[in-house]
């Protein structure tokens, strides 16, 4: 670059060189700096405009492929740090023509690595999303919270590496710094004990697979859907649409009831209360008809509808645990005379819907209730209502006195 500046200065008249001496720069230096800045602007405009549009057109033609469709959406975010890295590099070349102090050198060095790691982070994020979308497309289970945890750890790791590179470039002895910060590090570690505990508990929650993003969970304090699992806390959206943030240590050290982890079967349970009747055959007939209605119901679980479980590829694990308990499958179907109450005979109806979706479960439950009431209506039995009988008894003396009064009046 110095050779180019000297060449330009030698081609210009000497008077022009003296005219620019007030700026403490030669015409060659000014021309080269202006050319570098113009080149930086042109490259930035090209990468942000024509080049980006051309690449998007190429990717749009292959939009049927999920990989290229995702790259189309992430291309601008991935290209921004790369474009800024080129611009900052050219800007440094222009600045160092005039002056470059140690402070500016450290600033540009830090900016180089920051933009490079920004590009690396966006690339890693794109690759993770591409892998995640590929798993979803193949209808395989994808743990989104695991990807978020990996991205968070990657972000922390990048910040740590960037700090080490900048301090090393500034000439700081990292070994001596770490040694001198031994006591201070212990104090910081004690003050950040809860943060570290939450961080390791988040890893424990992910490894134990207690819940995933999108699951409906219930704890001793809150109930709702998991929206995000962070490094130190988990965000839950409650049913009244409030967002609750809970430290991961609270979730890791308390009970978590996961309502989403059930493959087949959401419970339908109620008692049918009937008036007292001595006709046991009619009671048996009603119980039998209700049982048959549930057994034939297309949305109620029974043995015949779950035969595919025997063909599951995971049957080799059945020696270690019960498959139905692990994957959340319930097929119990019970209809029995359960209680003799104060005013009614209570028939227990206990079954499971095939769907675990709440709205679908409500529809199935409503249909079961209607059909049960229809069976009772067509029988000789009647539904019982709470009733109370009061018997009044008079004393013998009061009764005799009343008879005398009645006789006197006659």
C-alpha positions in Angstrom: 0.0 0.0 0.0 2.9 2.4 0.7 4.2 1.7 -2.8 0.8 2.7 -4.2 0.7 5.9 -2.1 4.3 6.8 -3.2 3.4 6.2 -6.9 0.3 8.4 -6.7 2.3 11.2 -4.9 5.0 11.0 -7.6 2.5 11.5 -10.4 0.9 14.6 -8.8 2.3 18.2 -8.9 4.4 19.2 -5.9 2.1 22.2 -5.2 -0.8 19.9 -4.5 1.3 18.0 -2.0 2.1 21.2 -0.2 -1.6 22.2 -0.2 -2.6 19.0 1.6 0.1 19.3 4.2 -2.3 21.1 6.5 -4.2 17.8 6.8 -1.0 16.1 7.8 -1.5 13.7 4.9 -0.3 13.4 1.3 -2.7 13.4 -1.7 -1.8 9.7 -2.2 -2.9 8.8 1.3 -6.2 10.7 0.9 -6.9 9.1 -2.5 -6.1 5.6 -1.3 -8.1 6.0 1.9 -11.1 7.4 -0.1 -10.7 4.5 -2.6 -10.7 1.9 0.3 -13.8 3.5 1.8 -15.5 3.6 -1.6 -14.7 -0.1 -2.1 -16.1 -1.0 1.4 -19.3 0.8 0.5 -19.5 -0.9 -2.8 -19.0 -4.4 -1.3 -21.5 -3.7 1.4 -24.1 -2.5 -1.1 -23.4 -5.5 -3.4 -23.7 -8.1 -0.6 -26.8 -6.5 0.8 -28.5 -5.8 -2.5 -27.8 -7.6 -5.9 -25.8 -10.5 -4.5 -28.4 -11.3 -1.8 -31.3 -11.1 -4.3 -29.4 -13.4 -6.7 -28.7 -16.0 -4.0 -32.3 -15.8 -2.8 -33.6 -16.4 -6.4 -31.4 -19.4 -6.7 -32.6 -20.8 -3.3 -36.2 -20.0 -4.1 -36.1 -22.3 -7.2 -35.2 -25.1 -4.8 -37.8 -24.2 -2.2 -39.3 -27.7 -2.3 -36.3 -28.9 -0.3 -36.7 -27.9 3.4 -32.9 -27.3 3.7 -32.8 -24.7 1.0 -36.1 -23.2 2.2 -34.6 -22.7 5.7 -31.4 -21.3 4.2 -33.5 -18.9 2.2 -35.0 -17.5 5.5 -31.7 -17.4 7.3 -29.4 -16.2 4.5 -29.7 -12.5 5.4 -28.9 -13.1 9.1 -25.9 -15.3 8.2 -24.6 -12.8 5.7 -24.8 -9.7 7.9 -21.8 -10.5 10.2 -19.8 -11.6 7.2 -20.5 -8.4 5.3 -19.6 -6.3 8.4 -16.4 -8.2 8.8 -15.2 -7.3 5.3 -16.3 -3.7 5.8 -14.4 -3.4 9.2 -11.3 -5.0 7.6 -11.3 -2.4 4.8 -12.1 0.4 7.3 -9.0 -0.6 9.4 -6.8 -0.5 6.2 -8.1 3.1 5.6 -7.5 4.2 9.2 -4.0 2.8 9.5 -2.8 4.9 6.6 -3.0 7.9 8.9 -2.8 6.6 12.5 -3.0 3.3 14.3 -2.5 3.3 18.0 -2.6 0.3 20.4 -6.1 1.2 21.5 -7.4 1.2 17.9 -5.5 -2.0 17.2 -7.2 -3.7 20.2 -10.6 -2.3 19.1 -10.3 -3.6 15.6 -8.9 -6.9 16.8 -11.9 -7.4 19.2 -14.3 -6.3 16.5 -12.8 -8.9 14.0 -13.3 -11.8 16.4 -16.7 -10.5 17.5 -18.0 -10.5 14.0 -16.4 -13.8 13.2 -18.0 -15.5 16.2 -21.3 -13.9 15.3 -21.1 -15.5 11.9 -20.1 -18.9 13.5 -23.1 -18.6 15.9 -25.6 -17.9 13.1 -24.2 -20.8 11.1 -24.5 -23.2 14.1 -28.0 -22.0 14.7 -28.9 -22.6 11.0 -27.4 -26.1 11.1 -29.3 -27.0 14.3 -32.6 -25.7 12.9 -32.0 -27.6 9.7 -31.3 -30.8 11.6 -34.4 -30.2 13.8 -36.7 -29.6 10.8 -35.3 -32.8 9.1 -36.2 -34.8 12.3 -39.7 -33.3 12.4 -40.2 -34.0 8.7 -39.3 -37.6 9.3 -41.9 -37.6 12.0 -39.4 -38.3 14.7 -39.4 -36.9 18.2 -37.3 -33.7 18.4 -36.3 -32.2 21.7 -36.4 -28.5 21.0 -35.2 -27.6 24.5 -32.0 -29.6 23.9 -31.2 -27.4 20.9 -31.9 -24.3 22.9 -29.7 -25.5 25.7 -26.9 -26.2 23.1 -27.3 -22.7 21.6 -27.1 -21.1 25.0 -24.0 -23.0 25.9 -22.5 -22.1 22.5 -23.2 -18.4 23.2 -21.5 -18.6 26.7 -18.6 -20.5 25.2 -18.1 -17.8 22.4 -18.1 -15.0 25.0 -15.5 -16.8 27.0 -13.2 -17.5 24.0 -13.6 -13.9 22.8 -12.6 -12.6 26.3 -9.6 -14.8 26.3 -8.5 -13.7 22.8 -8.9 -10.0 23.6 -7.0 -10.2 26.9 -4.2 -12.2 25.3 -3.9 -9.7 22.6 -3.7 -6.9 25.2 -0.7 -8.7 26.8 -2.5 -9.8 29.9 -0.9 -12.9 31.6 -3.9 -15.1 31.9 -2.2 -17.5 34.3 -1.2 -14.8 36.7 -4.7 -13.3 36.3 -6.4 -16.5 37.2 -4.0 -17.0 40.2 -4.6 -13.5 41.5 -8.3 -13.9 41.2 -8.3 -17.1 43.2 -9.8 -15.5 46.3 -12.0 -13.2 44.3 -13.2 -16.2 42.2 -14.1 -18.0 45.4 -16.2 -15.0 46.5 -17.8 -14.7 43.1 -18.5 -18.4 43.1 -20.2 -18.3 46.5 -22.3 -15.3 45.4 -23.2 -17.1 42.2 -23.9 -20.4 43.9 -27.7 -20.2 43.0 -26.9 -19.4 39.4 -24.5 -22.4 39.1 -27.0 -24.6 40.8 -29.8 -23.6 38.4 -27.4 -24.2 35.5 -26.5 -27.8 36.5 -30.1 -28.5 37.4 -31.1 -27.5 33.8 -28.7 -30.1 32.5 -30.2 -32.6 34.9 -33.7 -31.8 33.7 -32.7 -32.3 30.1 -30.8 -35.5 30.8 -33.7 -37.0 32.8 -36.2 -35.9 30.1 -38.7 -34.9 32.8 -40.5 -32.6 30.3 -40.0 -30.9 27.0 -41.0 -27.6 25.4 -44.7 -27.7 24.7 -45.6 -30.2 27.4 -48.4 -29.6 29.8 -46.9 -29.9 33.3 -48.1 -29.3 36.9 -45.9 -28.5 39.9 -46.7 -27.6 43.5 -46.8 -23.9 42.4 -47.9 -23.6 38.8 -49.6 -25.4 36.0 -49.3 -24.7 32.2 -47.4 -25.3 29.1 -43.6 -25.2 28.9 -42.6 -22.4 26.5 -38.8 -22.3 27.0 -36.1 -24.0 28.9 -33.1 -21.7 29.6 -29.8 -22.1 31.2 -31.0 -21.2 34.7 -34.8 -21.0 34.5 -37.9 -22.4 32.7 -40.8 -20.3 31.4 -44.3 -21.7 31.7 -47.4 -20.2 30.1 -50.4 -20.8 32.4 -53.9 -21.4 31.3 -55.0 -17.9 32.1 -52.2 -16.8 29.6 -49.7 -15.5 32.2 -46.0 -16.2 31.7 -44.3 -17.6 34.8 -40.5 -18.0 35.2 -39.3 -20.7 37.6 -35.7 -21.4 38.6 -34.6 -24.8 37.3 -33.5 -25.8 40.8 -37.1 -25.6 42.0 -38.3 -27.9 39.2 -35.4 -30.3 39.6 -35.9 -30.7 43.4 -39.7 -30.8 43.4 -42.4 -33.0 41.8 -43.4 -32.4 38.2 -46.6 -33.9 36.9 -46.4 -34.2 33.1 -49.9 -34.5 31.6 -48.6 -34.7 28.0 -46.6 -37.9 28.5 -49.4 -40.2 27.6 -49.8 -41.9 24.3 -53.3 -43.4 24.6 -55.9 -43.0 27.3 -57.4 -40.0 29.1 -59.6 -41.1 32.0 -63.4 -40.9 32.1 -64.7 -41.6 35.6 -68.1 -41.0 37.2 -70.8 -42.7 39.3 -74.3 -43.4 38.0 -76.7 -42.9 41.0 -79.9 -45.0 40.8 -82.9 -45.3 43.0 -83.1 -48.4 45.2 -84.6 -51.4 43.5 -85.0 -55.0 44.4 -84.8 -56.1 40.7 -81.2 -57.3 40.6 -81.7 -58.7 37.1 -82.6 -55.2 35.8 -79.5 -53.8 37.5 -77.3 -56.5 35.9 -78.8 -55.8 32.5 -78.1 -52.0 32.8 -74.5 -52.7 33.9 -74.1 -55.1 31.0 -75.5 -52.7 28.4 -73.3 -49.8 29.6 -70.2 -52.1 29.4 -71.1 -53.2 25.9 -71.7 -49.6 24.8 -68.3 -48.6 26.1 -66.7 -51.7 24.5 -68.2 -50.9 21.1 -67.6 -47.1 21.3 -65.1 -46.1 18.6 -63.3 -43.6 20.9 -63.0 -45.7 24.0 -59.9 -47.8 24.6 -60.2 -51.6 24.8 -58.0 -54.6 24.3 -58.8 -55.0 20.6 -57.9 -51.5 19.7 -54.4 -51.7 21.1 -53.1 -54.8 19.4 -50.6 -52.7 17.5 -48.7 -52.3 20.8 -47.6 -55.9 20.5 -45.9 -55.1 17.2 -44.0 -52.1 18.5 -40.3 -52.3 17.9 -39.6 -51.5 21.6 -41.0 -54.8 22.8 -37.5 -56.1 23.6 -37.6 -53.5 26.5 -40.6 -55.1 28.1 -38.3 -57.2 30.3 -36.9 -54.0 32.0 -40.2 -52.1 32.5 -43.9 -52.1 31.6 -44.3 -50.7 28.1 -47.7 -49.3 28.9 -46.5 -47.5 32.0 -43.5 -46.0 30.2 -45.3 -44.7 27.1 -48.6 -43.8 28.9 -51.1 -46.3 27.6 -54.3 -47.1 29.6 -57.0 -49.5 28.6 -58.9 -50.2 31.8 -62.7 -50.5 31.3 -64.8 -51.1 34.4 -68.6 -51.0 35.0 -69.6 -52.3 38.4 -72.1 -51.7 41.2 -69.7 -49.9 43.5 -71.6 -48.5 46.5 -74.8 -48.6 48.4 -75.2 -44.9 49.5 -77.6 -43.2 51.8 -80.2 -42.5 49.0 -78.9 -44.4 45.9 -77.1 -47.4 44.4 -73.9 -46.2 42.8 -72.6 -47.8 39.6 -69.0 -47.0 38.9 -68.2 -46.2 35.2 -64.4 -46.1 34.6 -62.9 -46.0 31.1 -60.3 -44.2 28.9 -60.7 -42.2 25.7 -58.3 -43.0 22.9 -57.4 -39.4 22.3 -55.6 -37.5 25.1 -56.5 -34.1 23.6 -58.6 -32.1 26.0 -61.3 -31.0 23.6 -61.6 -34.4 22.0 -61.8 -36.0 25.5 -64.7 -33.6 26.4 -66.6 -34.6 23.3 -66.1 -38.3 24.0 -67.1 -37.9 27.6 -70.3 -36.0 26.6 -71.2 -38.8 24.2 -70.7 -41.5 26.9 -72.8 -39.6 29.3 -75.6 -39.2 26.8 -75.6 -42.9 25.9 -75.5 -43.9 29.5 -78.6 -41.8 30.3 -80.4 -43.3 27.3 -79.7 -46.8 28.6 -81.2 -45.9 32.0 -84.1 -44.1 30.4 -85.0 -47.3 28.5 -84.8 -49.4 31.6 -87.1 -49.8 34.6 -84.6 -48.0 36.8 -84.6 -44.3 37.7 -81.9 -41.8 38.6 -81.8 -41.0 42.2 -81.8 -37.5 43.7 -80.8 -36.6 47.3 -83.8 -36.9 49.5 -84.5 -36.8 53.3 -87.5 -38.2 55.1 -88.7 -36.7 58.4 -90.9 -38.8 60.8 -92.7 -37.0 63.5 -93.8 -38.9 66.6 -96.2 -37.6 69.4 -96.0 -38.6 73.0 -98.8 -40.8 74.4 -99.8 -38.2 76.9 -100.2 -35.5 74.4 -102.2 -37.8 72.2 -104.7 -38.7 75.0 -105.1 -35.0 75.9 -105.9 -34.2 72.4 -108.6 -36.9 72.3 -110.3 -35.5 75.5 -110.4 -32.0 73.9 -111.8 -33.4 70.8 -114.5 -35.2 72.8 -115.5 -32.1 74.8 -115.9 -30.1 71.7 -118.3 -32.7 70.3 
